Amino acid sequence: MKRQKRDMYARAFKRGYQAGVSGKSKDSCPIDQPDARQEWLNGWREGRTDNWEGMTGVSGIHRLAANGTT
């Protein structure tokens, strides 16, 4: 079993963060399951905050890795 499949919530957070940093709308969330959707939205919020603070590109990736959601 792949590592990504085991931790669905960390993957949802990471994808939400990437969507937030790239400036996508929270309405673009592709997840239907309530718990995983909430993790995606949490990541999206952090990504949008980092986008507004100028932490895009490499600095945003370092922040994502520092949160332990690689």
Jmol script that loads the backbone (N, CA, C; Angstrom):
load data "model"
ATOM      1  N   MET A   1       0.835  -1.175   0.000  1.00  0.00           N
ATOM      2  CA  MET A   1       0.000   0.000   0.000  1.00  0.00           C
ATOM      3  C   MET A   1       0.883   1.243   0.000  1.00  0.00           C
ATOM      4  N   LYS A   2       0.521   2.195  -0.807  1.00  0.00           N
ATOM      5  CA  LYS A   2       1.315   3.411  -0.901  1.00  0.00           C
ATOM      6  C   LYS A   2       1.145   4.283   0.338  1.00  0.00           C
ATOM      7  N   ARG A   3       2.156   5.054   0.628  1.00  0.00           N
ATOM      8  CA  ARG A   3       2.139   5.925   1.789  1.00  0.00           C
ATOM      9  C   ARG A   3       1.026   6.968   1.684  1.00  0.00           C
ATOM     10  N   GLN A   4       0.805   7.484   0.480  1.00  0.00           N
ATOM     11  CA  GLN A   4      -0.235   8.485   0.296  1.00  0.00           C
ATOM     12  C   GLN A   4      -1.607   7.948   0.656  1.00  0.00           C
ATOM     13  N   LYS A   5      -1.843   6.710   0.360  1.00  0.00           N
ATOM     14  CA  LYS A   5      -3.146   6.115   0.627  1.00  0.00           C
ATOM     15  C   LYS A   5      -3.398   5.957   2.122  1.00  0.00           C
ATOM     16  N   ARG A   6      -2.344   5.791   2.892  1.00  0.00           N
ATOM     17  CA  ARG A   6      -2.519   5.560   4.316  1.00  0.00           C
ATOM     18  C   ARG A   6      -2.928   6.826   5.063  1.00  0.00           C
ATOM     19  N   ASP A   7      -2.396   7.976   4.675  1.00  0.00           N
ATOM     20  CA  ASP A   7      -2.699   9.203   5.404  1.00  0.00           C
ATOM     21  C   ASP A   7      -3.469  10.172   4.503  1.00  0.00           C
ATOM     22  N   MET A   8      -4.722   9.911   4.356  1.00  0.00           N
ATOM     23  CA  MET A   8      -5.582  10.684   3.465  1.00  0.00           C
ATOM     24  C   MET A   8      -5.715  12.130   3.956  1.00  0.00           C
ATOM     25  N   TYR A   9      -5.708  12.339   5.275  1.00  0.00           N
ATOM     26  CA  TYR A   9      -5.901  13.678   5.816  1.00  0.00           C
ATOM     27  C   TYR A   9      -4.684  14.570   5.582  1.00  0.00           C
ATOM     28  N   ALA A  10      -3.497  14.028   5.730  1.00  0.00           N
ATOM     29  CA  ALA A  10      -2.287  14.809   5.460  1.00  0.00           C
ATOM     30  C   ALA A  10      -2.217  15.169   3.980  1.00  0.00           C
ATOM     31  N   ARG A  11      -2.615  14.253   3.133  1.00  0.00           N
ATOM     32  CA  ARG A  11      -2.619  14.518   1.700  1.00  0.00           C
ATOM     33  C   ARG A  11      -3.645  15.586   1.356  1.00  0.00           C
ATOM     34  N   ALA A  12      -4.814  15.548   1.994  1.00  0.00           N
ATOM     35  CA  ALA A  12      -5.844  16.557   1.756  1.00  0.00           C
ATOM     36  C   ALA A  12      -5.355  17.935   2.212  1.00  0.00           C
ATOM     37  N   PHE A  13      -4.692  17.989   3.369  1.00  0.00           N
ATOM     38  CA  PHE A  13      -4.148  19.247   3.870  1.00  0.00           C
ATOM     39  C   PHE A  13      -3.121  19.811   2.891  1.00  0.00           C
ATOM     40  N   LYS A  14      -2.229  18.955   2.430  1.00  0.00           N
ATOM     41  CA  LYS A  14      -1.175  19.387   1.519  1.00  0.00           C
ATOM     42  C   LYS A  14      -1.756  19.930   0.211  1.00  0.00           C
ATOM     43  N   ARG A  15      -2.727  19.236  -0.328  1.00  0.00           N
ATOM     44  CA  ARG A  15      -3.340  19.696  -1.589  1.00  0.00           C
ATOM     45  C   ARG A  15      -4.132  20.984  -1.385  1.00  0.00           C
ATOM     46  N   GLY A  16      -4.769  21.112  -0.231  1.00  0.00           N
ATOM     47  CA  GLY A  16      -5.473  22.352   0.085  1.00  0.00           C
ATOM     48  C   GLY A  16      -4.512  23.514   0.233  1.00  0.00           C
ATOM     49  N   TYR A  17      -3.379  23.247   0.887  1.00  0.00           N
ATOM     50  CA  TYR A  17      -2.352  24.283   1.043  1.00  0.00           C
ATOM     51  C   TYR A  17      -1.844  24.737  -0.327  1.00  0.00           C
ATOM     52  N   GLN A  18      -1.566  23.792  -1.188  1.00  0.00           N
ATOM     53  CA  GLN A  18      -1.071  24.124  -2.526  1.00  0.00           C
ATOM     54  C   GLN A  18      -2.099  24.931  -3.304  1.00  0.00           C
ATOM     55  N   ALA A  19      -3.374  24.604  -3.151  1.00  0.00           N
ATOM     56  CA  ALA A  19      -4.428  25.363  -3.826  1.00  0.00           C
ATOM     57  C   ALA A  19      -4.515  26.775  -3.259  1.00  0.00           C
ATOM     58  N   GLY A  20      -4.379  26.906  -1.956  1.00  0.00           N
ATOM     59  CA  GLY A  20      -4.432  28.226  -1.321  1.00  0.00           C
ATOM     60  C   GLY A  20      -3.274  29.112  -1.719  1.00  0.00           C
ATOM     61  N   VAL A  21      -2.082  28.555  -1.766  1.00  0.00           N
ATOM     62  CA  VAL A  21      -0.902  29.324  -2.147  1.00  0.00           C
ATOM     63  C   VAL A  21      -1.000  29.782  -3.602  1.00  0.00           C
ATOM     64  N   SER A  22      -1.598  28.948  -4.443  1.00  0.00           N
ATOM     65  CA  SER A  22      -1.702  29.312  -5.857  1.00  0.00           C
ATOM     66  C   SER A  22      -2.876  30.255  -6.124  1.00  0.00           C
ATOM     67  N   GLY A  23      -3.655  30.583  -5.092  1.00  0.00           N
ATOM     68  CA  GLY A  23      -4.713  31.564  -5.235  1.00  0.00           C
ATOM     69  C   GLY A  23      -6.057  31.020  -5.677  1.00  0.00           C
ATOM     70  N   LYS A  24      -6.243  29.720  -5.603  1.00  0.00           N
ATOM     71  CA  LYS A  24      -7.526  29.135  -6.015  1.00  0.00           C
ATOM     72  C   LYS A  24      -8.589  29.378  -4.948  1.00  0.00           C
ATOM     73  N   SER A  25      -9.830  29.328  -5.386  1.00  0.00           N
ATOM     74  CA  SER A  25     -10.963  29.522  -4.495  1.00  0.00           C
ATOM     75  C   SER A  25     -11.186  28.286  -3.632  1.00  0.00           C
ATOM     76  N   LYS A  26     -11.730  28.482  -2.434  1.00  0.00           N
ATOM     77  CA  LYS A  26     -12.020  27.328  -1.586  1.00  0.00           C
ATOM     78  C   LYS A  26     -13.164  26.501  -2.152  1.00  0.00           C
ATOM     79  N   ASP A  27     -13.917  27.064  -3.068  1.00  0.00           N
ATOM     80  CA  ASP A  27     -14.993  26.309  -3.722  1.00  0.00           C
ATOM     81  C   ASP A  27     -14.455  25.248  -4.671  1.00  0.00           C
ATOM     82  N   SER A  28     -13.156  25.278  -4.941  1.00  0.00           N
ATOM     83  CA  SER A  28     -12.563  24.297  -5.841  1.00  0.00           C
ATOM     84  C   SER A  28     -12.156  23.010  -5.127  1.00  0.00           C
ATOM     85  N   CYS A  29     -12.573  22.849  -3.881  1.00  0.00           N
ATOM     86  CA  CYS A  29     -12.244  21.650  -3.106  1.00  0.00           C
ATOM     87  C   CYS A  29     -12.868  20.418  -3.772  1.00  0.00           C
ATOM     88  N   PRO A  30     -12.048  19.427  -4.140  1.00  0.00           N
ATOM     89  CA  PRO A  30     -12.565  18.252  -4.837  1.00  0.00           C
ATOM     90  C   PRO A  30     -13.032  17.124  -3.918  1.00  0.00           C
ATOM     91  N   ILE A  31     -12.982  17.315  -2.606  1.00  0.00           N
ATOM     92  CA  ILE A  31     -13.226  16.238  -1.651  1.00  0.00           C
ATOM     93  C   ILE A  31     -14.654  16.301  -1.117  1.00  0.00           C
ATOM     94  N   ASP A  32     -15.311  15.141  -1.059  1.00  0.00           N
ATOM     95  CA  ASP A  32     -16.690  15.055  -0.584  1.00  0.00           C
ATOM     96  C   ASP A  32     -16.805  14.589   0.867  1.00  0.00           C
ATOM     97  N   GLN A  33     -15.827  13.840   1.347  1.00  0.00           N
ATOM     98  CA  GLN A  33     -15.884  13.314   2.713  1.00  0.00           C
ATOM     99  C   GLN A  33     -15.679  14.458   3.707  1.00  0.00           C
ATOM    100  N   PRO A  34     -16.549  14.591   4.708  1.00  0.00           N
ATOM    101  CA  PRO A  34     -16.513  15.750   5.615  1.00  0.00           C
ATOM    102  C   PRO A  34     -15.184  15.947   6.342  1.00  0.00           C
ATOM    103  N   ASP A  35     -14.605  14.888   6.901  1.00  0.00           N
ATOM    104  CA  ASP A  35     -13.354  15.048   7.651  1.00  0.00           C
ATOM    105  C   ASP A  35     -12.195  15.430   6.745  1.00  0.00           C
ATOM    106  N   ALA A  36     -12.077  14.764   5.615  1.00  0.00           N
ATOM    107  CA  ALA A  36     -11.000  15.072   4.673  1.00  0.00           C
ATOM    108  C   ALA A  36     -11.206  16.458   4.071  1.00  0.00           C
ATOM    109  N   ARG A  37     -12.462  16.828   3.824  1.00  0.00           N
ATOM    110  CA  ARG A  37     -12.754  18.162   3.292  1.00  0.00           C
ATOM    111  C   ARG A  37     -12.325  19.230   4.288  1.00  0.00           C
ATOM    112  N   GLN A  38     -12.547  18.992   5.581  1.00  0.00           N
ATOM    113  CA  GLN A  38     -12.137  19.958   6.601  1.00  0.00           C
ATOM    114  C   GLN A  38     -10.623  20.114   6.615  1.00  0.00           C
ATOM    115  N   GLU A  39      -9.884  19.028   6.469  1.00  0.00           N
ATOM    116  CA  GLU A  39      -8.420  19.120   6.400  1.00  0.00           C
ATOM    117  C   GLU A  39      -7.982  19.906   5.175  1.00  0.00           C
ATOM    118  N   TRP A  40      -8.647  19.683   4.036  1.00  0.00           N
ATOM    119  CA  TRP A  40      -8.337  20.424   2.811  1.00  0.00           C
ATOM    120  C   TRP A  40      -8.553  21.916   3.050  1.00  0.00           C
ATOM    121  N   LEU A  41      -9.673  22.266   3.692  1.00  0.00           N
ATOM    122  CA  LEU A  41      -9.970  23.672   3.961  1.00  0.00           C
ATOM    123  C   LEU A  41      -8.977  24.279   4.954  1.00  0.00           C
ATOM    124  N   ASN A  42      -8.539  23.500   5.941  1.00  0.00           N
ATOM    125  CA  ASN A  42      -7.511  23.990   6.868  1.00  0.00           C
ATOM    126  C   ASN A  42      -6.216  24.304   6.114  1.00  0.00           C
ATOM    127  N   GLY A  43      -5.838  23.405   5.235  1.00  0.00           N
ATOM    128  CA  GLY A  43      -4.649  23.644   4.418  1.00  0.00           C
ATOM    129  C   GLY A  43      -4.824  24.832   3.502  1.00  0.00           C
ATOM    130  N   TRP A  44      -6.016  24.971   2.932  1.00  0.00           N
ATOM    131  CA  TRP A  44      -6.300  26.095   2.042  1.00  0.00           C
ATOM    132  C   TRP A  44      -6.168  27.417   2.789  1.00  0.00           C
ATOM    133  N   ARG A  45      -6.689  27.477   4.012  1.00  0.00           N
ATOM    134  CA  ARG A  45      -6.592  28.703   4.814  1.00  0.00           C
ATOM    135  C   ARG A  45      -5.138  29.067   5.094  1.00  0.00           C
ATOM    136  N   GLU A  46      -4.348  28.075   5.469  1.00  0.00           N
ATOM    137  CA  GLU A  46      -2.923  28.349   5.717  1.00  0.00           C
ATOM    138  C   GLU A  46      -2.222  28.791   4.449  1.00  0.00           C
ATOM    139  N   GLY A  47      -2.572  28.156   3.332  1.00  0.00           N
ATOM    140  CA  GLY A  47      -1.977  28.524   2.052  1.00  0.00           C
ATOM    141  C   GLY A  47      -2.332  29.939   1.643  1.00  0.00           C
ATOM    142  N   ARG A  48      -3.590  30.332   1.844  1.00  0.00           N
ATOM    143  CA  ARG A  48      -3.999  31.696   1.503  1.00  0.00           C
ATOM    144  C   ARG A  48      -3.276  32.708   2.391  1.00  0.00           C
ATOM    145  N   THR A  49      -3.150  32.389   3.665  1.00  0.00           N
ATOM    146  CA  THR A  49      -2.432  33.283   4.581  1.00  0.00           C
ATOM    147  C   THR A  49      -0.990  33.454   4.132  1.00  0.00           C
ATOM    148  N   ASP A  50      -0.345  32.359   3.784  1.00  0.00           N
ATOM    149  CA  ASP A  50       1.039  32.434   3.323  1.00  0.00           C
ATOM    150  C   ASP A  50       1.128  33.190   2.000  1.00  0.00           C
ATOM    151  N   ASN A  51       0.146  33.040   1.143  1.00  0.00           N
ATOM    152  CA  ASN A  51       0.125  33.759  -0.125  1.00  0.00           C
ATOM    153  C   ASN A  51       0.035  35.257   0.140  1.00  0.00           C
ATOM    154  N   TRP A  52      -0.829  35.659   1.052  1.00  0.00           N
ATOM    155  CA  TRP A  52      -0.981  37.074   1.384  1.00  0.00           C
ATOM    156  C   TRP A  52       0.270  37.638   2.033  1.00  0.00           C
ATOM    157  N   GLU A  53       1.011  36.803   2.762  1.00  0.00           N
ATOM    158  CA  GLU A  53       2.234  37.251   3.427  1.00  0.00           C
ATOM    159  C   GLU A  53       3.453  37.165   2.516  1.00  0.00           C
ATOM    160  N   GLY A  54       3.239  36.737   1.278  1.00  0.00           N
ATOM    161  CA  GLY A  54       4.335  36.682   0.316  1.00  0.00           C
ATOM    162  C   GLY A  54       5.154  35.410   0.363  1.00  0.00           C
ATOM    163  N   MET A  55       4.694  34.415   1.068  1.00  0.00           N
ATOM    164  CA  MET A  55       5.438  33.155   1.170  1.00  0.00           C
ATOM    165  C   MET A  55       5.007  32.215   0.051  1.00  0.00           C
ATOM    166  N   THR A  56       5.398  32.549  -1.165  1.00  0.00           N
ATOM    167  CA  THR A  56       5.068  31.706  -2.303  1.00  0.00           C
ATOM    168  C   THR A  56       6.337  31.063  -2.822  1.00  0.00           C
ATOM    169  N   GLY A  57       6.192  30.102  -3.670  1.00  0.00           N
ATOM    170  CA  GLY A  57       7.354  29.435  -4.256  1.00  0.00           C
ATOM    171  C   GLY A  57       8.101  28.612  -3.238  1.00  0.00           C
ATOM    172  N   VAL A  58       9.398  28.786  -3.189  1.00  0.00           N
ATOM    173  CA  VAL A  58      10.256  27.970  -2.329  1.00  0.00           C
ATOM    174  C   VAL A  58       9.975  28.207  -0.853  1.00  0.00           C
ATOM    175  N   SER A  59       9.727  29.438  -0.449  1.00  0.00           N
ATOM    176  CA  SER A  59       9.476  29.708   0.963  1.00  0.00           C
ATOM    177  C   SER A  59       8.189  29.029   1.435  1.00  0.00           C
ATOM    178  N   GLY A  60       7.192  28.938   0.572  1.00  0.00           N
ATOM    179  CA  GLY A  60       5.961  28.232   0.918  1.00  0.00           C
ATOM    180  C   GLY A  60       6.173  26.737   1.041  1.00  0.00           C
ATOM    181  N   ILE A  61       7.018  26.187   0.194  1.00  0.00           N
ATOM    182  CA  ILE A  61       7.315  24.755   0.263  1.00  0.00           C
ATOM    183  C   ILE A  61       8.032  24.438   1.558  1.00  0.00           C
ATOM    184  N   HIS A  62       8.958  25.299   1.971  1.00  0.00           N
ATOM    185  CA  HIS A  62       9.660  25.075   3.230  1.00  0.00           C
ATOM    186  C   HIS A  62       8.687  25.134   4.395  1.00  0.00           C
ATOM    187  N   ARG A  63       7.730  26.010   4.331  1.00  0.00           N
ATOM    188  CA  ARG A  63       6.739  26.103   5.400  1.00  0.00           C
ATOM    189  C   ARG A  63       5.891  24.832   5.459  1.00  0.00           C
ATOM    190  N   LEU A  64       5.516  24.306   4.302  1.00  0.00           N
ATOM    191  CA  LEU A  64       4.716  23.085   4.259  1.00  0.00           C
ATOM    192  C   LEU A  64       5.518  21.914   4.841  1.00  0.00           C
ATOM    193  N   ALA A  65       6.796  21.842   4.525  1.00  0.00           N
ATOM    194  CA  ALA A  65       7.637  20.776   5.061  1.00  0.00           C
ATOM    195  C   ALA A  65       7.851  20.941   6.560  1.00  0.00           C
ATOM    196  N   ALA A  66       7.899  22.178   7.045  1.00  0.00           N
ATOM    197  CA  ALA A  66       8.101  22.426   8.464  1.00  0.00           C
ATOM    198  C   ALA A  66       6.884  22.003   9.272  1.00  0.00           C
ATOM    199  N   ASN A  67       5.697  22.022   8.666  1.00  0.00           N
ATOM    200  CA  ASN A  67       4.498  21.577   9.353  1.00  0.00           C
ATOM    201  C   ASN A  67       4.406  20.069   9.466  1.00  0.00           C
ATOM    202  N   GLY A  68       5.327  19.370   8.824  1.00  0.00           N
ATOM    203  CA  GLY A  68       5.342  17.925   8.911  1.00  0.00           C
ATOM    204  C   GLY A  68       4.364  17.230   8.002  1.00  0.00           C
ATOM    205  N   THR A  69       3.926  17.910   6.951  1.00  0.00           N
ATOM    206  CA  THR A  69       2.954  17.310   6.035  1.00  0.00           C
ATOM    207  C   THR A  69       3.562  17.101   4.671  1.00  0.00           C
ATOM    208  N   THR A  70       4.748  16.583   4.636  1.00  0.00           N
ATOM    209  CA  THR A  70       5.414  16.348   3.356  1.00  0.00           C
ATOM    210  C   THR A  70       4.859  15.153   2.658  1.00  0.00           C
TER     211      THR A  70
END
end "model"
wireframe off; spacefill off
backbone 0.3
color backbone group
